[in-house]
Amino acid sequence: MGRRVLRDVSLSILLIVLLLLSGTQIIPMFIQAQEYPRQETLILYMHARNPSPKQMNMYLPGNAYAWHSNLGDNNQLWFFNADNGTIDMWLATGYEYSATYKNLTIHLRKGVKWSDGKPFDADDVIFTFNMLMSHPTLFYATSLIEWVSNIEKIDNYTVRLDLKKPNPRFHLVLSTVWGISIVPKHIWEGKDPLNFTNWPPVHTGPYQIVKADVEEEVFERIEDWWGNDVFGKPAPKYVIWRYLSPEDRIIEMTKHELDACYLGDPTDYLAIKKNNPYVMAWYKDPPYAWIDPCPRYLGVNMRIYPLNIKEVRRAISLAINRTKCVEVAYGGYGFVNPLAVPLYAYHKPYFDAVKDIVDEIGPTKYDPKAAIALLESLNFTRGPDGIFVTPNGTRLSVTIISGSWVPELLKLGEVYKESLLAIGIDAVNKPLEGAAFSDPWSSNSFELQTQWMCQSWTDPYFLFEKYHSKFYAPRGNNTFGGLNEAGYINPKFDAIVDQLAVLPYDMTNATIRELYRNATRYLLEDVVYIPTTQAMFTVVQDTYYWEGWANSEHPYQATAEWWPSFFWNILRLRSTGRMPPGYVAPWVYSTIAIVVIVVVIAVGVVVVYRRYRKMLPHA
Amino acid sequence: MLVPIKYFVKRLVTYFLTLIAAFTIVFIIPRLVPGNPIRTILMQLSLQGQNIPGGEEIVKAYKKMFGLEGDLFTQYLSYLSQVLRGNLGISISFFPTPVKDLIARAIPWTIGLLSLVVVISWVIGNILGALIGWSRPSKVTIFIAYVGLTLSCIPYYVLALILILIFAYYIPLFPTSGAMPMGATPRFTFDFIFNIIRYGTLPALSIILSSLGGWLISMRSLIINIQGEDFIMFAEAKGLRRSTILMKYALRNALLPQATGLALSLGYTVSGSLLVESIFAYPGLGNLYMTALELNDYNLIQGLTLLVIFTVLTANFLIDLLYPLIDPRISYEKK
């Protein structure tokens, strides 16, 4: 009997303790995590993991600083606005060139503070530039070394850069969407920039990192940020970057657990919209997607026979059905782009200036019969299998390298292959990624390759400069960034580019306009590259918790969350005030827990009493 | 019974020779792939619209920094001496982070998930296999055997996607991805541990379901074979209960080869489960491996592969030494 009582009492005490413990532990798990309340948190899609999450030196490869950059922590002097072509000032308030374009004076913003409270001034700018120029292996270093001859501090908020040669576009060398991140002199001085991890980072932005992990970074708003009075206090109190697989992006966005990301194509967006009416894209109607600044094209290597024959390149171009490219690669939501210059409004003067050239040459014209006729005019003959054979007996075959990790490039590669096979060119599509994709490009050993034309988004001049013969390298030799991947050599074209190098992008000036026209004519007539499509990026946002995103009706900035300029979106966001779906106040859970515990204890007491009341003295 | 010295030394020499041969192959193969890891990184940045002027100079300078200059043999000797001092080098893609730091960060997730999963699937698979192999054939045992066979044929990443669809989307009991709740800081509390288990459930389940079939089928075959042995007949003749014969006679013998398989499987866990970790965004070694391969990060690829080789070879080595001690039928000496 005694042992039974002892056992029963022990079990009862254990049960009560477990209930109390669970009440204090389990219940909070079902309560929304108060640490980062969802309605105060902006959740963004992190595009890549950070295997080294505390490597925050933005000038070294593999750094994890990108997610800082996109929250206004990139310490850039200004940002190029890819949607309207303007320069949005950030740590600078303005700049001006001398009349010869050999000097650039930068005016810094007063009142800027680093996140540790120290003031930002010209000393930080000069320190950063000098650090880069004395360490050529750091990112952006060589552009400063190439152009800058002297850096002068005029006063605490004015810096003058003297250039070795005139460059009216040097402000774009310093900063476009990405750019040189000014570092705090008082932190970096005395450190070896090749080994310094910059953790925890000190910056001028409004968000401080509180957690850095392989698949997540968490930021908290700095309440006394200097920019609150200048740009306004950003609404989200917390920002979380999350790495997700492609399928998860769609699921999480449907469940309001992701506020912004990019998707594969508009069909994914429409699938989400069925279950989440709050999701939005750049356009309300088709094509929905945002115009990416990097039009797609087919790179051609003129170093290889018979691609070195203009008519062969022209035949390849005529064989490609760009409309089919748009259907296959973008689900029909896209455009053909004849120039590989993004279809942004601020380029319209340029498009108007070259319209007659485009109409005359037809760089995106689809005419397979004309393609075949061109090949036949070169005395190419059809073999028994229908594939052309060149006069020297070579079977006309090409390998197209397409990017396998980007679905649209992969699909474009397939369309190109089918197009070429249809006119008698034996084409093979090789989807590759990583080093296997980039190395044939860098070493100029590819034949045809699907690519992005990112040079032209600020100014078509950079597209022209890319094909200057100074960047020519023989097959097998390396050039970086795909500069003159085609192997184009044309002294007349070079002369035009050299003239444009010291002239600004101004289509109102007749001389400059004519130079732009002539350069364009050379590139299109010589088929230096084969333009195909205007890439469309399906960038979407969920307005359930946050509204005020840029879109086609309010295009104040791009919504690409992987760009540092994305921060302008965050500055304009407003909370909708909505609570998470199915939200229940914590006090409800606590009340339920207390009631359950009290009832269980009461029942337990009653059971024990009824069982052992005979043992009690008065029973 | 101690391990004979001659046997031990022979096995040890084989172990080291295999390790060096594997190290050599691991060193050579990434370098045969065309490409330069630095150039790959800079190319990827340029594709994002970040043009890094003067990239070719950066490539040359980093090559020198990472010891990628010089002939292959010089690079090999340099790396070998480094490894012998316990230094796996600096990651090229995540400079200046040491390779062992990257591995150390990822390894707990892989070992925590996969070793547990391997043991669970081994236990469940063997129990079920023993039961259905020992029982008289019936519709139930045949059904279980077929289910096991079917599951073992379905790739685990397909199961992973099915589980996400059912239990994370249609019936949202579990999260779709990740290893812990968004924004959570690792700490030793009940709710954090509960969440770790919750986040690991679907990845673990996908591997368990696909791998327990293999253990089930093999255990079933072993039990069926053992049923015909003399010692089983003797035990039955002694009048022992069927369950006692199963637990004390049949299972103990059948588990010997299964234990070898378990040890080898545990050795392979460090290679990570690349596709499952990718689908569930689990921050383990498999994911790190994929990143290293994409970026052609020689040092990281070598470090990870060496780790796998080392654990598998060591597991094999230990089994070679210990097996004769476990199974008296196996002898150290040749007969």
Interface residues (C-beta under 8 A of the other chain):
Chain A: L21 Q25 I26 P28 M29 A33 E35 Y36 T41 I43 R49 P51 S52 Q55 L60 P61 G62 P136 T137 F139 Y140 A141 T142 S143 I145 E146 V173 T176 V177 W178 L194 N195 T197 K211 D213 V214 E215 E216 V218 Y238 I240 R242 Y243 L244 S245 E247 D248 I251 E252 K255 E257 P293 C294 E433 G434 A435 A436 S438 D439 P440 W441 S442 S443 W452 C454 Q455 W457 N478 T479 F480 G481 G482 W562
Chain B: V33 P34 G35 N36 P37 I38 R39 T40 I41 L42 M43 Q44 L45 S46 L47 Q48 G49 Q50 N51 I52 P53 G54 G55 E56 E57 I58 V59 A61 Y62 M65 S91 I92 S93 F94 F95 P96 T97 D101 L102 R105 A106 L161 I164 A168 Y169 P172 T176 S177 G178 A179 P181 M182 G183 A184 T185 T189 F190 D191 F194 N195 S278 I279 F280 A281 P283 N287 L288 T291 L293 E294 L295 N296
